Amino acid sequence: MTPFIAEFIGTFILMLLGNGVVANVLLKDTKGYNAGWLVITTAWGLAVYVAVLIAGPVSGAHINPAVTISLAIAGLFDWNLVPSYILAQFIGAMLGALCVYVFYKKHYDTTNEVDLIRTTFCNSPAIRNTPSNLFSEMIGTFVLLLAVFYIAEPEFIGKSGEKAIIGLGSLGALPVALVVWSIGLSLGGTTGYAINPARDLGPRIVYALLPIKNKFADWGYAWIPVVGPIAGGAIAALLYLSLL
């Protein structure tokens, strides 16, 4: 398995299980209907665990463009590999979202609330305020990346050609899953903690393309879960470098 395939599969699993729990909790007549925020945050943490466990030994399990870019800023990842990693992440996220839709299709058909359906694909703020929403995504991703640097930094995963790959190996699966769980429980209530540009934008594109009734992709908000995580991760990278 190549790093590209590992990132694709890892991000696919992340979205299949992560968006899967959101669909299970929000869509009508599921077994998990109305199970609540604790179920969603726990399952997202476990989704990260499974994704990192699978992809970690091959690609370092970035499964997030903010992670890839931040590791490159910190000098722990080759910039030449960044485009291929991000492409794999977006493709995996889009396919994962599509599979969730197919899996829960009958429940999508019985759910009429436009906002709830969109939420099973991508994020939206609890209270719409651009500076606050952007700050939320920046801080959540800052915490994630600061933790990732100290989890990943000592671990040399392998090489792609002659290029070193630094990231999360299998041993990093549980620590990073706990970090994501913590972020969701503590900081996720404002925007739904995208903390991952591929996690939001990829499924949002899928949502816009699918034949869903009365859909509203909310493109005016879509830049926040992209810019916020990248900015928050970059700040974490600069802080990490300053502390070396």
N, C-alpha and C positions, 0 to 999 in steps of 0.2 A: 504494500500500500504506500503510495506517495504522500508527501505532505499535503498536496492539493486535495487528494481524495479524502485524507484524514480530516482536514478542515471542513470539507463539504459534508461528510458523514456526521462529524461531531456537531456542526451547527444544525443540520437536519434533525438529529436526535434532540438537541436542545429545544428547538421550536416545536417538534412533534409532542414532546412531553410538557413543555412550558405552556404553549398556547392550548394544548390539550386540556390541562387542568382548568384554564380560564373558561373554555367552552363547557367543560363538565359542570362548573359551578354556576355559570350565567345562563346557559340555554335551557329552555323549558323542557320538562319531563325527563331530564337525565337522572341517573342514580345519585349524582352529586349536587343536584340543583340547590342553590342557596347555602352551600356548605360554608362559605365565608372566607375572609382574608387569610386566616391562619392556614387553611388548606392550600390556598393559592401560593403563598410565600414558601411554605414547606415543599410543595411539589416543584416549584421553580428551583429551589436549592438542590433538590434531588435530581432534577433534570440536568443541572450543571455537573453534578457528580457523575452521572452516567456518561454525559458527553465527554468530559475530561478523561474519564477512565478509558474510553474507546480511542480517542484521538491523541491523548497525551504522549504515548510512547513514540509516535511517528512524527507529529507536527508540533508538539508542545501545547496543543489544545488551546490556541488563542480564542477561537470560535467567536470573535468579537473584533471588529475593525479598530475600536479604541484601544484594545490590548495590543494589537499588532503595531499600530502607529506609535503608541507610547513606549513599547519595548525598543522600537527603532530609534526614537528620540533619545532614549537612555543609552544607546550604543550596544544593546543586548540582542539586536536582531538586524539582519542585513536589509537595507532599504530596497535592494533589488528584488527581494522576495515579497515585499509588501503588496504590490498589485495582485499577484496570484492568490495570496492568502485572502485578501478582501473579496476578490471575485468568487472564490470558493465559498466563503462565508455567506455572501448574498444569495448565491444559487441554493445553498443548503437551507437558508432561512425561508426562501420563497417556496421551495418544495415541501418543507415541513409544514408551512401554513396551509398549503394546498391539501396536504394529506389530512390535516385536522378538519378542514371543511368537508372533505369526502367522508371521513369517519363519522362526523356528527351531522351529516346532511339532513336527515329526517328531523333532527332537533332544530336546525336552522330554519327548516320549513315551518315549524310551529312557533317560532319566536318572532315577535313583531317589532320589538324595540330596536330602533336603528342604532342607538348608542351602544347597547349591549352587544349587538352583533359585531359592530366595528371593534369593540374592545377585545373580542376574541382573536383579532388579528393584530392590532397595534394599540398604542397608548393614547390616552387623552387626559387632560388635567382635571383634577377634582374642582378646582377653582381656576378659571382661565385668567392668568396674569403673566405676560411674557417674561418680565425680569425674574419673577419668582419661579416660574416653571423652568426657565433656563438655569437658574441657580440650583434648583433641585437636582436636575440631571447632572450638572457639573459636580456637585458635592457627592452624590451617590457614586459616580464613576471615579472620582478622586479617591474615595475610600477603597473601592474595589482595586484600583490599580496600585495604590500604595501597598496594599496587602499582597497583591500579585508579585510585585518586585521582590519582596522578601521571601515569598514562597518559591518563586521561580529562579531567582538570581544564581543560586549555587548549582542549578541543575542543567547540565549539558545533555540535551536530548539526542542530538545526532547531527548529521550533515545532509545537505541537499547539494550534490556536486561537491564543491569545495567550500560551501557557505555553512557556517555554524547555525544551528537552530537552538535557541534558548527558549524555554517555556515551561509549561506545567506537565510533568510526567505523571504517571499513574499515582504516585505518592502524593501529588498535589491535589488530587480529586476531592478528597474530603475537606481539607482546609479551605479551598476556594468555594466549595459548596456552602460551607458554614458562613463564610463572608457574605455571599450573595443572600443567604437566608437572613442574616442579621440586617443587611441593608434593606431588604424588603420589609421586615418587621418594624424597623426604626424610621426609615426614610422613604418608604414606598407610598405613603398615603397621599402625597401631593400630585404626582404625575403617573404613578404606576411603575416607577423605576425602570425605564427602558435600559439605561446604562449600557447600551449596545446599539449602534446605528443600524446594523444588519437586522437585529431583532425587531426593530420598528419599521424601517423603510421597506425592507423586502416584503414582509407580509402586507404592508399597506398597499404596495403595488399589486399584489395578488388580489386583495380585496377590491381594488378599483377595477380589475379586469374580470372578476367573476360576475355571473348573472344573479346578483343579490338584489332583492327588491328594496326600493327606497334608500339606496346606499348613499352615504356621505363620507368621502375619504378624508375630509378635513385637511386639505393640503396646506392651509395657512398655518397649521400647527406643526406640520411634518418636519420642518427644519430643526426644531428644538431637540428632539431625540437623536439627531445626527450631530449637530454642532455642540450641544451640551456635553455629551460623553467624550467627544474628541478633545474639547477644551479641558475638561476635568482630568482626563488621562494625561494630557500634556503637562498640566500643572503638577500632577503627581510625579511624572518623570523628572521634571526640573528639580523638584524638592528632593527626590531620591538622589539625583546627581550631586546636589549641594551638600548632602549628608555623607557622601562617601569619604 
